[in-house]
Amino acid sequence: DADVTQTPRNRITKTGKRIMLECSQTKGHDRMYWYRQDPGLGLRLIYYSFDVKDINKGEISDGYSVSRQAQAKFSLSLESAIPNQTALYFCATSLTGPTDTQYFGPGTRLTVL
Amino acid sequence: AQKITQTQPGMFVQEKEAVTLDCTYDTSDQSYGLFWYKQPSSGEMIFLIYQGSYDEQNATEGRYSLNFQKARKSANLVISASQLGDSAMYFCAMREGQKGRRALTFGSGTRLQVQP
């Protein structure tokens, strides 16, 4: 089984709908992250969480919210989806330490019509 | 200013040859980490290699090595003996050592195509 899972893997929705993307991990990592990737671009940070009670905004948090329900679960919500939120969304996890290497889930492809 | 710059949008290499993918970075921190990730056409992000700013030796992981030149602020990825399966997007990323900010900043990527 994959260490970092994301659900759904693909989602098509309409403008104005509320959408939740979920991330679960079995790696035992304390830190979790949400990124988005637009075509032809690198990843940009939306939110990150160092533990259940520590949640921080990234560089593009407007229009998004998150919930860290447990150490292993980190959800991303789009309160009212808009077309320019169409992107590939990645969850990542890392363990506090010298390298803090992030390991990524398989991604969720979201299309907002 | 860009934190991570990858100047090669696309690269071609012949199978079994070596290839270098360029990455330059910008930071005022003394403590930072540099990462390379591979993104095949299937979309997942695969961690390849890590170099810490205080590491004196260049990192190596199998056919991957990182040519770290601190004074020039460059962290180039070298893939030896290229294989067809190496065809993918490659992203350079940096984690800066600022307190409270240990997420990654990514470059725009280099698309590598390995030709038979």
gemmi code that builds the backbone of each chain (N, CA, C; Angstrom):
import gemmi

chains = {
    "A": [
        ("ASP", (0.847, -1.202, 0.000), (0.000, 0.000, 0.000), (0.879, 1.249, 0.000)),
        ("ALA", (0.366, 2.296, -0.651), (1.101, 3.540, -0.731), (1.200, 4.181, 0.645)),
        ("ASP", (2.334, 4.854, 0.897), (2.546, 5.505, 2.182), (1.725, 6.784, 2.315)),
        ("VAL", (1.540, 7.494, 1.197), (0.778, 8.735, 1.192), (-0.332, 8.585, 0.148)),
        ("THR", (-1.548, 8.654, 0.581), (-2.676, 8.480, -0.324), (-3.502, 9.752, -0.400)),
        ("GLN", (-4.059, 9.983, -1.559), (-4.903, 11.158, -1.776), (-6.217, 10.695, -2.398)),
        ("THR", (-7.307, 11.275, -1.897), (-8.621, 11.003, -2.489), (-9.384, 12.293, -2.668)),
        ("PRO", (-10.133, 12.443, -3.784), (-10.139, 11.546, -4.932), (-8.882, 11.721, -5.773)),
        ("ARG", (-8.676, 10.890, -6.755), (-7.548, 11.042, -7.660), (-7.883, 12.001, -8.795)),
        ("ASN", (-9.124, 12.034, -9.150), (-9.610, 12.940, -10.190), (-10.969, 13.481, -9.767)),
        ("ARG", (-11.199, 14.775, -10.081), (-12.493, 15.353, -9.721), (-12.807, 16.464, -10.703)),
        ("ILE", (-14.026, 16.432, -11.204), (-14.531, 17.523, -12.035), (-15.690, 18.153, -11.282)),
        ("THR", (-15.666, 19.473, -11.140), (-16.707, 20.145, -10.408), (-17.076, 21.447, -11.103)),
        ("LYS", (-18.076, 22.110, -10.569), (-18.538, 23.351, -11.185), (-18.177, 24.551, -10.324)),
        ("THR", (-18.083, 25.677, -10.949), (-17.799, 26.929, -10.242), (-18.794, 27.126, -9.102)),
        ("GLY", (-18.239, 27.505, -7.935), (-19.065, 27.780, -6.773), (-19.271, 26.613, -5.833)),
        ("LYS", (-18.922, 25.417, -6.243), (-19.074, 24.240, -5.386), (-17.968, 24.172, -4.344)),
        ("ARG", (-18.300, 23.571, -3.210), (-17.303, 23.320, -2.177), (-16.691, 21.939, -2.418)),
        ("ILE", (-15.391, 21.899, -2.356), (-14.661, 20.661, -2.653), (-13.691, 20.359, -1.523)),
        ("MET", (-13.591, 19.084, -1.145), (-12.591, 18.686, -0.166), (-11.694, 17.622, -0.762)),
        ("LEU", (-10.395, 17.849, -0.619), (-9.394, 16.867, -1.017), (-8.772, 16.313, 0.252)),
        ("GLU", (-8.612, 14.993, 0.276), (-8.125, 14.377, 1.501), (-6.767, 13.722, 1.294)),
        ("CYS", (-5.990, 13.725, 2.358), (-4.663, 13.131, 2.339), (-4.473, 12.319, 3.613)),
        ("SER", (-3.993, 11.098, 3.443), (-3.684, 10.244, 4.580), (-2.291, 9.664, 4.402)),
        ("GLN", (-1.604, 9.436, 5.529), (-0.257, 8.877, 5.433), (-0.030, 7.840, 6.524)),
        ("THR", (0.767, 6.852, 6.172), (1.129, 5.805, 7.121), (2.622, 5.827, 7.412)),
        ("LYS", (3.273, 6.929, 7.080), (4.723, 7.029, 7.255), (5.098, 7.432, 8.682)),
        ("GLY", (4.114, 7.840, 9.469), (4.427, 8.289, 10.820), (5.072, 9.664, 10.850)),
        ("HIS", (4.953, 10.405, 9.784), (5.544, 11.744, 9.732), (4.682, 12.751, 10.477)),
        ("ASP", (5.352, 13.789, 11.012), (4.610, 14.791, 11.765), (4.196, 15.979, 10.902)),
        ("ARG", (4.894, 16.187, 9.803), (4.629, 17.366, 8.999), (3.897, 16.994, 7.718)),
        ("MET", (2.938, 17.838, 7.341), (2.185, 17.596, 6.125), (1.999, 18.903, 5.364)),
        ("TYR", (1.853, 18.773, 4.051), (1.851, 19.943, 3.168), (0.834, 19.749, 2.047)),
        ("TRP", (0.337, 20.863, 1.540), (-0.458, 20.863, 0.307), (0.197, 21.807, -0.682)),
        ("TYR", (0.368, 21.291, -1.924), (0.903, 22.074, -3.029), (-0.070, 21.989, -4.212)),
        ("ARG", (0.046, 22.967, -5.083), (-0.633, 22.844, -6.373), (0.371, 23.024, -7.503)),
        ("GLN", (0.099, 22.344, -8.605), (0.954, 22.439, -9.776), (0.084, 22.809, -10.965)),
        ("ASP", (0.459, 23.890, -11.618), (-0.219, 24.306, -12.831), (0.594, 23.836, -14.032)),
        ("PRO", (-0.048, 23.615, -15.159), (0.650, 23.063, -16.333), (1.938, 23.812, -16.652)),
        ("GLY", (3.011, 23.048, -16.805), (4.286, 23.631, -17.194), (5.015, 24.372, -16.086)),
        ("LEU", (4.498, 24.265, -14.866), (5.111, 25.002, -13.760), (5.533, 24.050, -12.642)),
        ("GLY", (6.316, 24.568, -11.767), (6.669, 23.825, -10.561), (5.547, 23.860, -9.552)),
        ("LEU", (5.804, 23.346, -8.383), (4.788, 23.286, -7.338), (4.828, 24.544, -6.482)),
        ("ARG", (3.653, 24.957, -6.052), (3.545, 26.104, -5.150), (2.812, 25.694, -3.880)),
        ("LEU", (3.282, 26.213, -2.760), (2.792, 25.792, -1.454), (1.490, 26.506, -1.115)),
        ("ILE", (0.501, 25.733, -0.686), (-0.789, 26.298, -0.294), (-0.857, 26.430, 1.233)),
        ("TYR", (-0.690, 25.332, 1.940), (-0.689, 25.302, 3.399), (0.290, 24.232, 3.867)),
        ("TYR", (0.765, 24.409, 5.108), (1.575, 23.366, 5.702), (1.297, 23.267, 7.193)),
        ("SER", (1.562, 22.103, 7.745), (1.242, 21.825, 9.134), (2.387, 21.052, 9.766)),
        ("PHE", (2.955, 21.573, 10.833), (4.074, 20.918, 11.493), (3.609, 19.916, 12.545)),
        ("ASP", (2.416, 20.107, 13.079), (1.756, 19.093, 13.887), (0.273, 19.440, 13.925)),
        ("VAL", (-0.488, 18.679, 14.647), (-1.948, 18.804, 14.593), (-2.419, 20.217, 14.937)),
        ("LYS", (-1.705, 20.892, 15.820), (-2.159, 22.220, 16.248), (-1.371, 23.351, 15.619)),
        ("ASP", (-0.557, 23.039, 14.638), (0.303, 24.052, 14.020), (0.067, 24.053, 12.514)),
        ("ILE", (-0.741, 25.015, 12.048), (-1.088, 25.115, 10.634), (-0.698, 26.499, 10.142)),
        ("ASN", (-0.071, 26.526, 8.965), (0.463, 27.783, 8.447), (0.078, 27.988, 6.990)),
        ("LYS", (-0.109, 29.246, 6.620), (-0.390, 29.559, 5.230), (0.889, 29.507, 4.400)),
        ("GLY", (0.717, 29.062, 3.158), (1.808, 29.109, 2.207), (1.669, 30.327, 1.322)),
        ("GLU", (2.313, 30.271, 0.169), (2.339, 31.463, -0.684), (1.046, 31.708, -1.433)),
        ("ILE", (0.175, 30.694, -1.565), (-1.057, 30.881, -2.340), (-2.266, 30.330, -1.595)),
        ("SER", (-2.487, 30.758, -0.381), (-3.540, 30.189, 0.460), (-4.936, 30.785, 0.201)),
        ("ASP", (-5.028, 31.909, -0.473), (-6.332, 32.539, -0.699), (-7.259, 31.598, -1.459)),
        ("GLY", (-8.480, 31.440, -0.928), (-9.461, 30.577, -1.582), (-9.427, 29.137, -1.101)),
        ("TYR", (-8.492, 28.831, -0.181), (-8.319, 27.482, 0.351), (-8.376, 27.502, 1.870)),
        ("SER", (-8.765, 26.378, 2.440), (-8.651, 26.179, 3.884), (-8.226, 24.730, 4.112)),
        ("VAL", (-7.708, 24.462, 5.313), (-7.241, 23.115, 5.619), (-7.707, 22.702, 6.996)),
        ("SER", (-7.639, 21.385, 7.205), (-7.937, 20.805, 8.508), (-6.985, 19.651, 8.738)),
        ("ARG", (-6.341, 19.667, 9.918), (-5.472, 18.539, 10.288), (-6.235, 17.747, 11.357)),
        ("GLN", (-6.911, 16.715, 10.896), (-7.815, 15.988, 11.795), (-7.058, 15.073, 12.758)),
        ("ALA", (-5.898, 14.644, 12.328), (-5.061, 13.748, 13.123), (-3.666, 13.862, 12.543)),
        ("GLN", (-2.699, 13.246, 13.209), (-1.347, 13.351, 12.680), (-1.264, 12.799, 11.269)),
        ("ALA", (-2.093, 11.797, 10.985), (-2.006, 11.121, 9.691), (-2.923, 11.692, 8.620)),
        ("LYS", (-3.726, 12.689, 8.939), (-4.737, 13.169, 7.986), (-4.716, 14.682, 7.869)),
        ("PHE", (-4.726, 15.138, 6.621), (-4.653, 16.572, 6.338), (-5.541, 16.829, 5.126)),
        ("SER", (-6.601, 17.629, 5.318), (-7.570, 17.861, 4.244), (-7.466, 19.288, 3.725)),
        ("LEU", (-7.689, 19.427, 2.446), (-7.696, 20.742, 1.792), (-9.092, 21.005, 1.253)),
        ("SER", (-9.628, 22.172, 1.548), (-10.961, 22.537, 1.062), (-10.894, 23.760, 0.166)),
        ("LEU", (-11.685, 23.712, -0.883), (-11.931, 24.877, -1.712), (-13.358, 25.297, -1.400)),
        ("GLU", (-13.505, 26.417, -0.723), (-14.814, 26.815, -0.215), (-15.806, 27.109, -1.335)),
        ("SER", (-15.333, 27.748, -2.382), (-16.180, 28.074, -3.527), (-15.275, 28.015, -4.751)),
        ("ALA", (-15.251, 26.860, -5.392), (-14.271, 26.615, -6.459), (-14.454, 27.578, -7.632)),
        ("ILE", (-13.325, 27.970, -8.209), (-13.323, 28.816, -9.406), (-12.427, 28.172, -10.453)),
        ("PRO", (-12.642, 28.500, -11.738), (-11.890, 27.823, -12.802), (-10.372, 27.921, -12.671)),
        ("ASN", (-9.851, 29.031, -12.128), (-8.392, 29.100, -12.068), (-7.809, 28.286, -10.915)),
        ("GLN", (-8.641, 27.533, -10.233), (-8.150, 26.560, -9.272), (-8.019, 25.171, -9.903)),
        ("THR", (-8.274, 25.093, -11.184), (-8.008, 23.875, -11.931), (-6.501, 23.622, -11.928)),
        ("ALA", (-6.105, 22.471, -11.399), (-4.685, 22.186, -11.217), (-4.514, 20.756, -10.726)),
        ("LEU", (-3.257, 20.372, -10.598), (-2.896, 19.106, -9.971), (-2.480, 19.421, -8.537)),
        ("TYR", (-3.131, 18.777, -7.574), (-2.870, 19.055, -6.166), (-2.106, 17.890, -5.537)),
        ("PHE", (-1.046, 18.253, -4.831), (-0.227, 17.254, -4.164), (-0.226, 17.467, -2.662)),
        ("CYS", (-0.317, 16.354, -1.962), (-0.057, 16.311, -0.537), (1.353, 15.759, -0.348)),
        ("ALA", (2.050, 16.242, 0.653), (3.381, 15.730, 0.961), (3.528, 15.607, 2.466)),
        ("THR", (4.459, 14.755, 2.878), (4.740, 14.591, 4.306), (6.246, 14.595, 4.531)),
        ("SER", (6.642, 14.952, 5.739), (8.052, 14.871, 6.104), (8.162, 14.641, 7.601)),
        ("LEU", (9.332, 14.167, 7.991), (9.612, 13.920, 9.391), (10.595, 14.968, 9.875)),
        ("THR", (10.279, 15.626, 10.960), (11.182, 16.629, 11.513), (12.565, 16.030, 11.704)),
        ("GLY", (13.554, 16.688, 11.128), (14.908, 16.163, 11.232), (15.855, 16.958, 10.358)),
        ("PRO", (17.086, 16.524, 10.245), (18.101, 17.296, 9.518), (17.774, 17.518, 8.044)),
        ("THR", (17.208, 16.539, 7.395), (16.955, 16.701, 5.968), (15.520, 17.148, 5.686)),
        ("ASP", (14.569, 16.685, 6.510), (13.165, 17.087, 6.343), (12.682, 16.790, 4.925)),
        ("THR", (13.114, 15.661, 4.373), (12.754, 15.303, 2.997), (11.254, 15.088, 2.886)),
        ("GLN", (10.671, 15.688, 1.872), (9.234, 15.562, 1.672), (8.935, 14.447, 0.677)),
        ("TYR", (7.943, 13.654, 1.011), (7.482, 12.565, 0.163), (6.051, 12.856, -0.245)),
        ("PHE", (5.792, 12.668, -1.534), (4.544, 13.136, -2.108), (3.548, 12.011, -2.341)),
        ("GLY", (2.265, 12.385, -2.224), (1.204, 11.513, -2.653), (1.096, 11.514, -4.169)),
        ("PRO", (0.163, 10.721, -4.710), (0.066, 10.575, -6.172), (-0.579, 11.762, -6.868)),
        ("GLY", (-1.175, 12.652, -6.121), (-1.784, 13.830, -6.720), (-3.272, 13.658, -6.971)),
        ("THR", (-3.977, 14.791, -6.946), (-5.396, 14.846, -7.311), (-5.545, 15.841, -8.448)),
        ("ARG", (-6.111, 15.362, -9.546), (-6.328, 16.258, -10.685), (-7.717, 16.858, -10.562)),
        ("LEU", (-7.775, 18.173, -10.345), (-9.047, 18.870, -10.143), (-9.338, 19.777, -11.323)),
        ("THR", (-10.536, 19.641, -11.861), (-11.002, 20.510, -12.936), (-12.242, 21.247, -12.460)),
        ("VAL", (-12.206, 22.567, -12.562), (-13.345, 23.397, -12.177), (-13.912, 24.021, -13.448)),
        ("LEU", (-15.145, 23.670, -13.755), (-15.773, 24.162, -14.989), (-16.514, 25.471, -14.764)),
    ],
    "B": [
        ("ALA", (12.913, 38.196, -6.940), (13.889, 37.328, -7.591), (13.490, 35.870, -7.409)),
        ("GLN", (13.777, 35.078, -8.422), (13.490, 33.649, -8.356), (14.368, 33.015, -7.308)),
        ("LYS", (13.786, 32.162, -6.485), (14.575, 31.437, -5.504), (15.323, 30.276, -6.148)),
        ("ILE", (14.643, 29.607, -7.075), (15.216, 28.470, -7.781), (15.070, 28.708, -9.281)),
        ("THR", (16.158, 28.602, -10.006), (16.139, 28.831, -11.445), (16.632, 27.597, -12.180)),
        ("GLN", (15.805, 27.100, -13.057), (16.195, 26.013, -13.940), (16.102, 26.570, -15.355)),
        ("THR", (17.225, 26.759, -15.992), (17.277, 27.497, -17.248), (17.027, 26.635, -18.475)),
        ("GLN", (16.935, 25.340, -18.304), (16.772, 24.429, -19.433), (15.340, 23.899, -19.459)),
        ("PRO", (14.463, 24.463, -20.259), (13.086, 23.934, -20.302), (13.040, 22.493, -20.786)),
        ("GLY", (13.942, 22.166, -21.744), (13.960, 20.817, -22.279), (15.372, 20.385, -22.631)),
        ("MET", (15.621, 19.085, -22.457), (16.933, 18.520, -22.775), (16.732, 17.181, -23.469)),
        ("PHE", (17.651, 16.889, -24.410), (17.671, 15.585, -25.046), (18.997, 14.917, -24.707)),
        ("VAL", (18.966, 13.608, -24.523), (20.209, 12.863, -24.292), (20.053, 11.491, -24.935)),
        ("GLN", (21.149, 10.967, -25.425), (21.142, 9.622, -25.983), (21.214, 8.612, -24.853)),
        ("GLU", (20.516, 7.522, -25.053), (20.560, 6.426, -24.084), (22.015, 6.061, -23.803)),
        ("LYS", (22.307, 5.792, -22.526), (23.611, 5.380, -22.009), (24.591, 6.540, -21.831)),
        ("GLU", (24.231, 7.730, -22.264), (25.100, 8.875, -22.030), (24.742, 9.555, -20.717)),
        ("ALA", (25.663, 10.388, -20.232), (25.407, 11.179, -19.029), (24.777, 12.516, -19.405)),
        ("VAL", (24.012, 13.074, -18.480), (23.379, 14.372, -18.725), (23.392, 15.177, -17.436)),
        ("THR", (23.560, 16.478, -17.589), (23.547, 17.393, -16.432), (22.375, 18.345, -16.558)),
        ("LEU", (21.572, 18.406, -15.508), (20.443, 19.332, -15.436), (20.817, 20.453, -14.464)),
        ("ASP", (20.689, 21.685, -14.939), (21.168, 22.831, -14.176), (20.151, 23.356, -13.173)),
        ("CYS", (20.661, 23.839, -12.060), (19.828, 24.469, -11.045), (20.668, 25.499, -10.305)),
        ("THR", (20.217, 26.720, -10.258), (20.830, 27.726, -9.412), (19.790, 28.199, -8.408)),
        ("TYR", (20.288, 28.663, -7.261), (19.375, 29.030, -6.188), (19.809, 30.348, -5.567)),
        ("ASP", (18.899, 30.926, -4.840), (19.156, 32.207, -4.201), (18.630, 32.158, -2.776)),
        ("THR", (19.523, 32.325, -1.829), (19.131, 32.380, -0.438), (20.180, 33.132, 0.356)),
        ("SER", (19.746, 33.762, 1.425), (20.685, 34.419, 2.334), (20.898, 33.579, 3.594)),
        ("ASP", (20.204, 32.448, 3.677), (20.371, 31.570, 4.835), (21.672, 30.792, 4.733)),
        ("GLN", (22.246, 30.469, 5.886), (23.444, 29.638, 5.923), (23.079, 28.158, 5.900)),
        ("SER", (21.914, 27.865, 6.461), (21.456, 26.483, 6.535), (20.299, 26.277, 5.570)),
        ("TYR", (20.474, 25.389, 4.627), (19.415, 25.118, 3.669), (19.641, 23.728, 3.068)),
        ("GLY", (18.637, 23.230, 2.400), (18.737, 21.933, 1.753), (18.275, 22.025, 0.315)),
        ("LEU", (18.891, 21.237, -0.520), (18.550, 21.227, -1.941), (18.102, 19.822, -2.336)),
        ("PHE", (17.055, 19.749, -3.109), (16.432, 18.485, -3.470), (16.201, 18.429, -4.980)),
        ("TRP", (16.219, 17.224, -5.472), (15.773, 16.977, -6.841), (14.648, 15.940, -6.808)),
        ("TYR", (13.616, 16.244, -7.605), (12.484, 15.339, -7.761), (12.282, 15.040, -9.234)),
        ("LYS", (11.774, 13.837, -9.479), (11.447, 13.400, -10.837), (9.934, 13.267, -10.953)),
        ("GLN", (9.380, 13.774, -12.045), (7.951, 13.639, -12.287), (7.735, 12.980, -13.648)),
        ("PRO", (7.483, 11.685, -13.664), (7.204, 11.009, -14.938), (5.855, 11.467, -15.487)),
        ("SER", (5.540, 10.995, -16.665), (4.280, 11.404, -17.309), (3.062, 10.972, -16.504)),
        ("SER", (3.216, 9.982, -15.654), (2.110, 9.529, -14.806), (1.767, 10.539, -13.703)),
        ("GLY", (2.679, 11.481, -13.450), (2.332, 12.603, -12.591), (2.876, 12.606, -11.184)),
        ("GLU", (3.299, 11.467, -10.658), (3.761, 11.473, -9.265), (5.106, 12.178, -9.135)),
        ("MET", (5.396, 12.637, -7.947), (6.662, 13.301, -7.634), (7.534, 12.331, -6.852)),
        ("ILE", (8.701, 12.027, -7.413), (9.580, 11.026, -6.836), (10.849, 11.704, -6.345)),
        ("PHE", (11.158, 11.547, -5.074), (12.381, 12.116, -4.502), (13.601, 11.368, -5.039)),
        ("LEU", (14.608, 12.134, -5.466), (15.815, 11.526, -6.019), (17.020, 11.677, -5.105)),
        ("ILE", (17.285, 12.912, -4.684), (18.562, 13.152, -4.019), (18.479, 14.432, -3.209)),
        ("TYR", (19.288, 14.475, -2.145), (19.312, 15.621, -1.231), (20.760, 16.052, -0.980)),
        ("GLN", (20.941, 17.377, -0.872), (22.251, 17.954, -0.515), (22.027, 19.011, 0.543)),
        ("GLY", (22.690, 18.878, 1.671), (22.609, 19.896, 2.702), (23.684, 20.948, 2.485)),
        ("SER", (23.417, 22.163, 2.935), (24.350, 23.261, 2.682), (25.681, 23.073, 3.390)),
        ("TYR", (25.686, 22.284, 4.451), (26.927, 22.051, 5.188), (27.625, 20.766, 4.768)),
        ("ASP", (27.020, 20.038, 3.849), (27.646, 18.793, 3.403), (28.856, 19.122, 2.541)),
        ("GLU", (30.000, 18.538, 2.890), (31.222, 18.856, 2.159), (31.379, 18.021, 0.902)),
        ("GLN", (30.742, 16.870, 0.898), (30.842, 16.001, -0.272), (29.563, 16.098, -1.091)),
        ("ASN", (29.717, 15.948, -2.387), (28.544, 15.912, -3.257), (27.734, 14.651, -2.978)),
        ("ALA", (26.407, 14.818, -2.966), (25.529, 13.679, -2.713), (25.480, 12.765, -3.935)),
        ("THR", (25.371, 11.476, -3.668), (25.183, 10.502, -4.740), (24.124, 9.491, -4.306)),
        ("GLU", (23.326, 9.061, -5.292), (22.326, 8.023, -5.070), (22.230, 7.203, -6.349)),
        ("GLY", (22.965, 6.103, -6.382), (22.945, 5.276, -7.576), (23.476, 6.019, -8.789)),
        ("ARG", (22.654, 6.142, -9.833), (23.094, 6.851, -11.044), (22.943, 8.366, -10.935)),
        ("TYR", (22.412, 8.838, -9.823), (22.223, 10.273, -9.629), (23.328, 10.838, -8.743)),
        ("SER", (23.856, 11.966, -9.134), (24.770, 12.699, -8.284), (24.435, 14.177, -8.379)),
        ("LEU", (24.789, 14.891, -7.336), (24.500, 16.312, -7.283), (25.821, 17.055, -7.275)),
        ("ASN", (26.036, 17.877, -8.269), (27.240, 18.699, -8.365), (26.967, 20.014, -7.645)),
        ("PHE", (27.392, 20.070, -6.384), (27.077, 21.194, -5.505), (28.244, 22.170, -5.497)),
        ("GLN", (27.993, 23.395, -5.977), (29.008, 24.444, -5.968), (28.432, 25.610, -5.167)),
        ("LYS", (28.783, 25.623, -3.905), (28.155, 26.538, -2.959), (28.421, 27.994, -3.306)),
        ("ALA", (29.664, 28.312, -3.654), (30.012, 29.704, -3.948), (29.254, 30.220, -5.167)),
        ("ARG", (28.977, 29.343, -6.093), (28.231, 29.730, -7.290), (26.731, 29.565, -7.107)),
        ("LYS", (26.324, 29.013, -5.968), (24.925, 28.742, -5.678), (24.290, 27.899, -6.781)),
        ("SER", (24.969, 26.819, -7.084), (24.416, 25.904, -8.075), (24.360, 24.487, -7.517)),
        ("ALA", (23.392, 23.733, -7.964), (23.163, 22.367, -7.486), (22.672, 21.539, -8.663)),
        ("ASN", (23.578, 21.224, -9.546), (23.204, 20.541, -10.780), (23.053, 19.042, -10.560)),
        ("LEU", (22.066, 18.467, -11.191), (21.840, 17.023, -11.123), (22.545, 16.352, -12.301)),
        ("VAL", (23.322, 15.335, -12.001), (23.989, 14.563, -13.043), (23.391, 13.159, -13.046)),
        ("ILE", (22.903, 12.752, -14.199), (22.392, 11.391, -14.363), (23.379, 10.659, -15.263)),
        ("SER", (23.943, 9.602, -14.751), (24.905, 8.840, -15.554), (24.171, 7.698, -16.257)),
        ("ALA", (24.710, 7.285, -17.375), (24.177, 6.130, -18.113), (22.652, 6.213, -18.258)),
        ("SER", (22.202, 7.233, -18.953), (20.760, 7.486, -19.084), (20.009, 6.271, -19.615)),
        ("GLN", (18.793, 6.112, -19.110), (17.915, 5.040, -19.539), (16.621, 5.643, -20.068)),
        ("LEU", (15.932, 4.885, -20.896), (14.681, 5.391, -21.467), (13.695, 5.794, -20.367)),
        ("GLY", (13.726, 5.079, -19.268), (12.834, 5.384, -18.147), (13.172, 6.661, -17.413)),
        ("ASP", (14.293, 7.275, -17.770), (14.648, 8.557, -17.158), (13.903, 9.719, -17.806)),
        ("SER", (13.233, 9.471, -18.902), (12.458, 10.530, -19.558), (11.358, 11.002, -18.621)),
        ("ALA", (11.397, 12.286, -18.272), (10.486, 12.834, -17.261), (10.779, 14.316, -17.092)),
        ("MET", (9.941, 14.964, -16.263), (10.254, 16.309, -15.782), (11.092, 16.175, -14.523)),
        ("TYR", (12.065, 17.067, -14.376), (12.915, 17.074, -13.197), (12.841, 18.446, -12.543)),
        ("PHE", (12.578, 18.421, -11.242), (12.441, 19.670, -10.494), (13.507, 19.771, -9.426)),
        ("CYS", (14.115, 20.940, -9.359), (15.021, 21.295, -8.284), (14.212, 22.057, -7.240)),
        ("ALA", (14.500, 21.841, -5.970), (13.760, 22.512, -4.909), (14.701, 22.846, -3.759)),
        ("MET", (14.330, 23.853, -2.993), (15.154, 24.286, -1.870), (14.296, 24.424, -0.631)),
        ("ARG", (14.858, 23.972, 0.494), (14.263, 24.213, 1.798), (15.193, 25.140, 2.537)),
        ("GLU", (14.704, 26.334, 2.874), (15.541, 27.298, 3.575), (15.427, 27.097, 5.068)),
        ("GLY", (16.423, 27.600, 5.760), (16.496, 27.305, 7.183), (15.821, 28.297, 8.084)),
        ("GLN", (15.032, 29.202, 7.479), (14.366, 30.185, 8.337), (13.460, 29.480, 9.338)),
        ("LYS", (13.432, 29.977, 10.535), (12.592, 29.394, 11.570), (11.135, 29.439, 11.143)),
        ("GLY", (10.468, 28.353, 11.247), (9.048, 28.303, 10.946), (8.717, 28.169, 9.481)),
        ("ARG", (9.713, 28.122, 8.643), (9.409, 27.971, 7.215), (10.313, 26.887, 6.667)),
        ("ARG", (9.837, 25.679, 6.689), (10.638, 24.583, 6.160), (9.870, 23.814, 5.113)),
        ("ALA", (9.149, 24.542, 4.273), (8.535, 23.922, 3.111), (9.486, 24.123, 1.931)),
        ("LEU", (9.127, 23.602, 0.790), (9.998, 23.638, -0.372), (9.589, 24.725, -1.361)),
        ("THR", (10.594, 25.329, -1.974), (10.384, 26.222, -3.115), (10.912, 25.498, -4.339)),
        ("PHE", (10.086, 25.398, -5.375), (10.436, 24.626, -6.555), (10.828, 25.516, -7.729)),
        ("GLY", (11.702, 24.993, -8.571), (11.946, 25.597, -9.868), (10.862, 25.195, -10.857)),
        ("SER", (10.973, 25.703, -12.063), (9.939, 25.455, -13.075), (10.137, 24.143, -13.815)),
        ("GLY", (11.273, 23.488, -13.591), (11.476, 22.160, -14.123), (12.199, 22.099, -15.457)),
        ("THR", (12.771, 20.931, -15.726), (13.421, 20.619, -16.999), (12.845, 19.305, -17.506)),
        ("ARG", (12.382, 19.319, -18.744), (11.861, 18.081, -19.334), (13.003, 17.360, -20.038)),
        ("LEU", (13.326, 16.176, -19.572), (14.397, 15.375, -20.157), (13.800, 14.281, -21.023)),
        ("GLN", (14.317, 14.191, -22.228), (13.900, 13.108, -23.119), (15.127, 12.286, -23.479)),
        ("VAL", (15.052, 10.995, -23.202), (16.141, 10.085, -23.502), (15.817, 9.371, -24.810)),
        ("GLN", (16.735, 9.491, -25.748), (16.509, 8.915, -27.072), (17.276, 7.613, -27.237)),
        ("PRO", (16.640, 6.633, -27.868), (17.330, 5.322, -28.043), (18.434, 5.411, -29.081)),
    ],
}
model = gemmi.Model(1)
for chain_id, residues in chains.items():
    chain = gemmi.Chain(chain_id)
    for i, (resn, *xyz) in enumerate(residues, 1):
        res = gemmi.Residue()
        res.name, res.seqid = resn, gemmi.SeqId(i, " ")
        for name, pos in zip(("N", "CA", "C"), xyz):
            atom = gemmi.Atom()
            atom.name, atom.element = name, gemmi.Element(name[0])
            atom.pos, atom.b_iso = gemmi.Position(*pos), 0.0
            res.add_atom(atom)
        chain.add_residue(res)
    model.add_chain(chain)
structure = gemmi.Structure()
structure.add_model(model)
structure.setup_entities()
